């Protein structure tokens, strides 16, 4: 199934795990986090820090800047959705 638009960090992590053909436990070990932390990253309840972005780069080959961009876009989209900002008209 094709994905549309920018993936969430969690979606990108799952795609990386699948592409690398490894299980979640091995992926978590390689990026230096617990299984609980990996599940939180996938669920979007744990942010991707600069250190984690570097670890993801070393395992997946996707640049740290890519992971930080996904995190930023995801947080902005969440903030817009929860604040209703997308429904507001700009001040004139």
C-alpha positions in Angstrom: 0.0 0.0 0.0 1.4 3.4 -1.0 1.7 6.1 1.6 0.8 9.7 0.8 2.6 12.7 2.1 5.3 12.9 4.7 5.4 9.9 7.1 5.3 10.4 10.8 8.5 9.5 12.6 6.9 6.3 13.8 5.9 5.3 10.3 9.4 6.0 9.1 10.9 3.9 11.9 8.6 1.0 11.0 9.5 1.3 7.4 13.2 1.3 8.3 12.7 -1.9 10.5 10.9 -3.6 7.6 13.5 -2.4 5.0 16.4 -3.6 7.2 14.6 -6.9 7.7 15.2 -6.9 11.5 12.9 -7.3 14.4 12.0 -4.5 16.7 14.2 -5.8 19.5 17.3 -5.8 17.3 16.5 -2.3 16.0 16.0 -1.0 19.5 19.3 -2.5 20.6 21.1 -1.0 17.6 19.7 2.5 18.3 20.4 2.2 22.0 16.9 2.3 23.4 14.6 -0.1 25.3 11.7 -1.8 23.6 9.4 0.5 25.6 11.1 3.6 24.2 11.0 2.2 20.7 7.2 1.6 21.0 6.8 5.1 22.3 8.7 6.5 19.4 6.6 4.5 17.0 3.4 5.7 18.8 4.6 9.3 18.6 4.5 9.8 22.4 8.3 10.1 22.6 10.1 12.8 20.6 13.1 12.2 18.4 16.0 14.0 20.0 19.2 15.1 18.3 21.1 12.1 19.8 18.4 9.7 18.7 18.3 11.2 15.2 22.1 10.5 15.0 21.5 6.9 16.2 18.7 6.4 13.6 21.1 7.8 10.9 23.8 5.3 11.8 21.4 2.3 11.7 19.1 3.3 8.8 21.4 5.5 6.6 18.8 8.2 6.6 20.4 11.5 7.6 19.8 12.8 11.1 18.4 16.0 9.5 15.7 13.8 8.0 14.6 12.4 11.4 14.6 15.9 12.9 12.5 17.2 10.0 10.0 14.4 10.5 9.8 15.2 14.2 9.3 18.9 13.6 6.6 18.3 10.9 4.8 15.8 13.1 4.8 18.1 16.2 3.6 21.1 14.1 0.8 19.0 12.5 -0.2 17.8 16.0 -0.2 21.3 17.4 -2.3 22.6 14.4 -4.8 19.8 14.8 -5.2 20.2 18.5 -5.4 24.0 18.5 -7.7 24.3 15.5 -5.2 26.7 14.0 -5.9 25.4 10.5 -9.5 26.5 10.8 -8.7 30.1 11.8 -8.7 33.0 9.4 -5.6 35.2 9.4 -6.0 38.6 10.9 -6.5 41.3 8.3 
